[in-house]
Structures are given as C-alpha cells and as structure tokens.
Amino acid sequence: MGRLVYTAIGSLDGFVADASGDFSWAAPDEEVHAHVNERDQQVVAELYGRRLFEVMGVWETYGADPADEDVTEVERAYGAVWRERAKTVFSTTLTSVPTQHTRLERSFDPAAVRAYVDATDGDVSLGGPTLAAHALRAGIVDAVEYYAHPVVIGAGTRWLPPDLRLGLDLVTEHRFGCGVVHLAYDVRRSPAP
C-alpha cells in the first residue's frame, strides 16, 4: 500500500514562488539536491499540477547527454530517474504532454487518486500547491515534506492553502549547511487540534 506525499521547496514564510513567480532563490545546492535524490528513491510515481509539470519538464532532456559537462552528477542522476518514473499531470488546459512515461488527466478525482496510491508499493509524490490543495482538502494526503529555505519573501504562491487545518506528527528533520531545513510530517487521520 502506497503513501501520497506532498513535497515542496519554499521560503521560511511558506511561499514556493514570490509575487512575480520567481523561485530561483529556492534552487537546491549540491547537498540539498543529493538529499532529494536519496529521498526520491522511495518514490514510485509522481502527480503534478500543470505549472509545476511545466517547470519540471526540463528534466526530460537536462543531463541526458553524457557529453554535457555543465551538468553535475547529482543533477544527472536526478534527471535519469525523473525520465523513467511514471508521471500524471492534472490539467484542463494542456492538450498533450511532451515527456515519456506521462499521462494527462483532465480532472482530479480524489477517490481515483487514493485508489491509485493504494495500489502502489511506495510513495507517490504530489507536486504543485494548487493540486496539493485539492488533495489536502479531500483528506487523501498521508505525509507532507518541506524544504524550508532561509529566506522570507512576504508574498507569492503559498505552499499550503488558506484555511487548511491538519494535525501533523514530525517524523524527521534534516539541517543542511546552506541553512535549508527539511521537515517531514505524517498527517494525522484524526481531526487537527
């Protein structure tokens, strides 16, 4: 039986992009990226909202050419895994998806997503705050993980939706030399306090 895990990288004040849509301040350094790679070994499939999928689509080719010397080994390893992993994109506006091992869904059905996750043997990664908001509000998310960058940006795209109430149990935390902190929580199935 799988787990649905919402993971994001963002600011200390809970934004994944600033008011202009920029998220360059959240680019993981080598140490953080290596941690993401290690963590992702448990991931068997990924669910994306359209905007995050379009950002992540760079991995379809980035690092695929062994002659590209500008790509680090950590990036090359991530790209290789990303290209082979099953991906589902939820979008009402995309007409097709240009990446391999990717299917397009027009609507988000919480019961169907939960059945899909339950049929897997591993973690299903949930990416994108809009898609995650639907899953969180439907009560189908098993865990949330956040890579908090030591920056406050004040406004932008929030990691979590407003008016959401969840009980969480801290499972692990990891501090990186650059000041990023990874926090992993299990979602309590009982109502939040």
C-alpha positions as a Markdown table, in Angstrom:
| # | Residue | x | y | z |
|---|---|---|---|---|
| 1 | Met | 0.0 | 0.0 | 0.0 |
| 2 | Gly | 1.5 | 3.3 | -1.0 |
| 3 | Arg | 1.6 | 6.8 | 0.5 |
| 4 | Leu | 0.6 | 10.1 | -1.0 |
| 5 | Val | 3.4 | 12.6 | 0.0 |
| 6 | Tyr | 3.2 | 16.3 | -0.8 |
| 7 | Thr | 6.7 | 17.7 | -1.0 |
| 8 | Ala | 7.7 | 21.3 | -1.7 |
| 9 | Ile | 10.7 | 23.6 | -1.6 |
| 10 | Gly | 10.0 | 27.1 | -0.4 |
| 11 | Ser | 10.6 | 30.1 | 1.8 |
| 12 | Leu | 10.6 | 30.2 | 5.6 |
| 13 | Asp | 7.3 | 32.1 | 5.5 |
| 14 | Gly | 5.6 | 29.4 | 3.3 |
| 15 | Phe | 5.9 | 30.5 | -0.3 |
| 16 | Val | 7.1 | 28.4 | -3.2 |
| 17 | Ala | 7.4 | 31.4 | -5.5 |
| 18 | Asp | 7.4 | 35.1 | -4.9 |
| 19 | Ala | 4.8 | 37.6 | -6.1 |
| 20 | Ser | 6.3 | 37.8 | -9.6 |
| 21 | Gly | 6.5 | 34.0 | -9.9 |
| 22 | Asp | 10.3 | 33.8 | -9.3 |
| 23 | Phe | 11.6 | 30.8 | -7.4 |
| 24 | Ser | 15.3 | 31.0 | -8.3 |
| 25 | Trp | 16.1 | 31.7 | -4.6 |
| 26 | Ala | 14.9 | 28.1 | -3.9 |
| 27 | Ala | 17.2 | 26.3 | -6.2 |
| 28 | Pro | 18.8 | 23.4 | -4.2 |
| 29 | Asp | 22.5 | 23.3 | -3.8 |
| 30 | Glu | 24.5 | 20.1 | -4.3 |
| 31 | Glu | 23.9 | 18.9 | -0.7 |
| 32 | Val | 20.2 | 19.5 | -0.8 |
| 33 | His | 19.9 | 18.1 | -4.3 |
| 34 | Ala | 21.7 | 14.9 | -3.1 |
| 35 | His | 19.2 | 14.6 | -0.2 |
| 36 | Val | 16.3 | 15.0 | -2.6 |
| 37 | Asn | 17.8 | 12.2 | -4.8 |
| 38 | Glu | 18.1 | 9.9 | -1.8 |
| 39 | Arg | 14.6 | 10.7 | -0.6 |
| 40 | Asp | 13.2 | 10.1 | -4.0 |
| 41 | Gln | 14.4 | 6.5 | -4.0 |
| 42 | Gln | 11.1 | 5.7 | -2.2 |
| 43 | Val | 9.0 | 7.4 | -4.9 |
| 44 | Val | 7.4 | 5.2 | -7.5 |
| 45 | Ala | 5.2 | 7.7 | -9.3 |
| 46 | Glu | 4.6 | 11.5 | -9.4 |
| 47 | Leu | 1.4 | 13.6 | -9.6 |
| 48 | Tyr | 1.7 | 17.1 | -10.9 |
| 49 | Gly | -0.3 | 20.2 | -11.4 |
| 50 | Arg | 0.3 | 21.9 | -14.8 |
| 51 | Arg | 2.6 | 24.7 | -13.7 |
| 52 | Leu | 5.0 | 22.5 | -11.7 |
| 53 | Phe | 5.0 | 19.9 | -14.5 |
| 54 | Glu | 6.0 | 22.6 | -17.0 |
| 55 | Val | 8.9 | 23.6 | -14.7 |
| 56 | Met | 9.9 | 20.0 | -14.1 |
| 57 | Gly | 9.8 | 19.2 | -17.8 |
| 58 | Val | 13.3 | 20.4 | -18.2 |
| 59 | Trp | 14.5 | 17.1 | -16.8 |
| 60 | Glu | 13.3 | 15.3 | -19.9 |
| 61 | Thr | 16.5 | 16.4 | -21.6 |
| 62 | Tyr | 18.6 | 18.1 | -19.0 |
| 63 | Gly | 21.6 | 15.9 | -18.2 |
| 64 | Ala | 20.5 | 13.2 | -20.7 |
| 65 | Asp | 23.6 | 13.9 | -22.9 |
| 66 | Pro | 26.7 | 12.4 | -21.2 |
| 67 | Ala | 28.8 | 14.9 | -23.1 |
| 68 | Asp | 27.2 | 17.9 | -21.3 |
| 69 | Glu | 29.9 | 19.0 | -18.9 |
| 70 | Asp | 27.7 | 21.7 | -17.2 |
| 71 | Val | 25.5 | 19.1 | -15.5 |
| 72 | Thr | 26.6 | 17.8 | -12.1 |
| 73 | Glu | 26.5 | 14.1 | -11.3 |
| 74 | Val | 23.7 | 14.8 | -8.8 |
| 75 | Glu | 21.6 | 16.5 | -11.5 |
| 76 | Arg | 22.4 | 13.8 | -14.0 |
| 77 | Ala | 21.2 | 11.1 | -11.5 |
| 78 | Tyr | 18.0 | 13.0 | -10.8 |
| 79 | Gly | 17.2 | 13.5 | -14.4 |
| 80 | Ala | 17.7 | 9.8 | -15.2 |
| 81 | Val | 15.3 | 8.8 | -12.5 |
| 82 | Trp | 12.8 | 11.5 | -13.4 |
| 83 | Arg | 12.7 | 10.5 | -17.1 |
| 84 | Glu | 11.9 | 6.8 | -16.2 |
| 85 | Arg | 9.3 | 7.4 | -13.4 |
| 86 | Ala | 5.5 | 7.3 | -14.0 |
| 87 | Lys | 4.0 | 10.8 | -14.1 |
| 88 | Thr | 0.5 | 12.0 | -14.1 |
| 89 | Val | -0.3 | 15.6 | -15.0 |
| 90 | Phe | -3.7 | 17.1 | -14.0 |
| 91 | Ser | -4.6 | 20.0 | -16.3 |
| 92 | Thr | -7.7 | 21.3 | -18.1 |
| 93 | Thr | -5.6 | 23.4 | -20.5 |
| 94 | Leu | -2.8 | 21.2 | -21.8 |
| 95 | Thr | -3.6 | 19.3 | -25.0 |
| 96 | Ser | -0.7 | 16.8 | -24.7 |
| 97 | Val | 2.3 | 16.1 | -22.6 |
| 98 | Pro | 5.8 | 16.1 | -24.2 |
| 99 | Thr | 7.5 | 13.8 | -21.8 |
| 100 | Gln | 7.8 | 10.0 | -21.7 |
| 101 | His | 6.0 | 7.9 | -19.1 |
| 102 | Thr | 3.5 | 10.7 | -18.6 |
| 103 | Arg | -0.3 | 10.6 | -18.8 |
| 104 | Leu | -2.7 | 13.6 | -18.8 |
| 105 | Glu | -5.8 | 13.7 | -16.6 |
| 106 | Arg | -8.4 | 16.4 | -17.2 |
| 107 | Ser | -9.9 | 16.4 | -13.7 |
| 108 | Phe | -8.8 | 15.5 | -10.2 |
| 109 | Asp | -10.9 | 12.7 | -8.7 |
| 110 | Pro | -9.8 | 12.1 | -5.0 |
| 111 | Ala | -11.2 | 8.6 | -4.8 |
| 112 | Ala | -9.4 | 7.6 | -8.0 |
| 113 | Val | -6.2 | 9.1 | -6.9 |
| 114 | Arg | -6.4 | 7.4 | -3.5 |
| 115 | Ala | -7.1 | 4.0 | -5.2 |
| 116 | Tyr | -4.1 | 4.6 | -7.5 |
| 117 | Val | -1.8 | 5.4 | -4.5 |
| 118 | Asp | -3.2 | 2.4 | -2.5 |
| 119 | Ala | -2.3 | 0.1 | -5.5 |
| 120 | Thr | 1.3 | 1.2 | -5.5 |
| 121 | Asp | 4.2 | -0.2 | -3.4 |
| 122 | Gly | 6.0 | 3.0 | -2.4 |
| 123 | Asp | 5.5 | 6.7 | -2.2 |
| 124 | Val | 3.5 | 8.7 | -4.8 |
| 125 | Ser | 4.8 | 12.3 | -4.9 |
| 126 | Leu | 2.3 | 15.1 | -5.1 |
| 127 | Gly | 3.7 | 18.3 | -6.6 |
| 128 | Gly | 2.2 | 21.7 | -7.1 |
| 129 | Pro | 0.4 | 23.8 | -4.5 |
| 130 | Thr | -2.9 | 24.0 | -6.4 |
| 131 | Leu | -3.1 | 20.3 | -7.0 |
| 132 | Ala | -2.0 | 19.6 | -3.4 |
| 133 | Ala | -4.7 | 21.9 | -2.1 |
| 134 | His | -7.4 | 19.7 | -3.6 |
| 135 | Ala | -5.8 | 16.5 | -2.2 |
| 136 | Leu | -5.2 | 18.1 | 1.2 |
| 137 | Arg | -8.8 | 19.3 | 1.5 |
| 138 | Ala | -10.0 | 15.9 | 0.3 |
| 139 | Gly | -8.1 | 14.2 | 3.2 |
| 140 | Ile | -6.1 | 11.8 | 1.0 |
| 141 | Val | -2.6 | 13.1 | 1.7 |
| 142 | Asp | -0.5 | 10.8 | 4.0 |
| 143 | Ala | 2.5 | 13.0 | 4.6 |
| 144 | Val | 3.9 | 16.4 | 3.9 |
| 145 | Glu | 7.6 | 17.4 | 3.5 |
| 146 | Tyr | 9.0 | 20.9 | 3.2 |
| 147 | Tyr | 12.5 | 22.1 | 2.3 |
| 148 | Ala | 12.4 | 25.5 | 4.1 |
| 149 | His | 14.9 | 28.0 | 2.7 |
| 150 | Pro | 16.3 | 30.6 | 5.0 |
| 151 | Val | 14.6 | 33.5 | 3.2 |
| 152 | Val | 11.4 | 35.4 | 3.9 |
| 153 | Ile | 9.7 | 36.7 | 0.7 |
| 154 | Gly | 6.4 | 38.1 | 2.1 |
| 155 | Ala | 4.0 | 37.3 | -0.7 |
| 156 | Gly | 3.6 | 34.9 | -3.6 |
| 157 | Thr | 2.3 | 31.4 | -4.2 |
| 158 | Arg | 1.6 | 29.7 | -0.9 |
| 159 | Trp | 2.9 | 26.2 | -0.1 |
| 160 | Leu | -0.3 | 25.4 | 1.8 |
| 161 | Pro | -3.8 | 26.6 | 1.0 |
| 162 | Pro | -5.5 | 29.1 | 3.4 |
| 163 | Asp | -8.0 | 27.9 | 5.9 |
| 164 | Leu | -6.5 | 24.4 | 5.9 |
| 165 | Arg | -6.3 | 22.7 | 9.3 |
| 166 | Leu | -4.2 | 19.5 | 9.7 |
| 167 | Gly | -2.8 | 17.6 | 12.6 |
| 168 | Leu | 0.8 | 16.6 | 11.8 |
| 169 | Asp | 3.4 | 14.4 | 13.5 |
| 170 | Leu | 7.1 | 15.3 | 12.9 |
| 171 | Val | 8.9 | 12.2 | 11.5 |
| 172 | Thr | 12.3 | 13.6 | 10.6 |
| 173 | Glu | 14.2 | 16.8 | 10.2 |
| 174 | His | 17.5 | 17.4 | 8.5 |
| 175 | Arg | 19.6 | 20.6 | 8.5 |
| 176 | Phe | 21.9 | 21.5 | 5.7 |
| 177 | Gly | 25.0 | 23.6 | 5.6 |
| 178 | Cys | 23.3 | 26.2 | 3.5 |
| 179 | Gly | 20.6 | 26.8 | 6.1 |
| 180 | Val | 17.8 | 24.8 | 4.5 |
| 181 | Val | 15.9 | 22.6 | 6.8 |
| 182 | His | 13.9 | 19.5 | 5.6 |
| 183 | Leu | 10.9 | 18.8 | 7.6 |
| 184 | Ala | 8.9 | 15.6 | 7.2 |
| 185 | Tyr | 5.5 | 15.0 | 8.8 |
| 186 | Asp | 2.9 | 12.3 | 8.8 |
| 187 | Val | -0.7 | 13.6 | 8.5 |
| 188 | Arg | -2.9 | 12.6 | 11.5 |
| 189 | Arg | -6.1 | 10.9 | 10.4 |
| 190 | Ser | -7.9 | 12.3 | 13.5 |
| 191 | Pro | -9.1 | 15.9 | 13.4 |
| 192 | Ala | -6.4 | 18.6 | 14.0 |
| 193 | Pro | -6.4 | 20.1 | 17.5 |
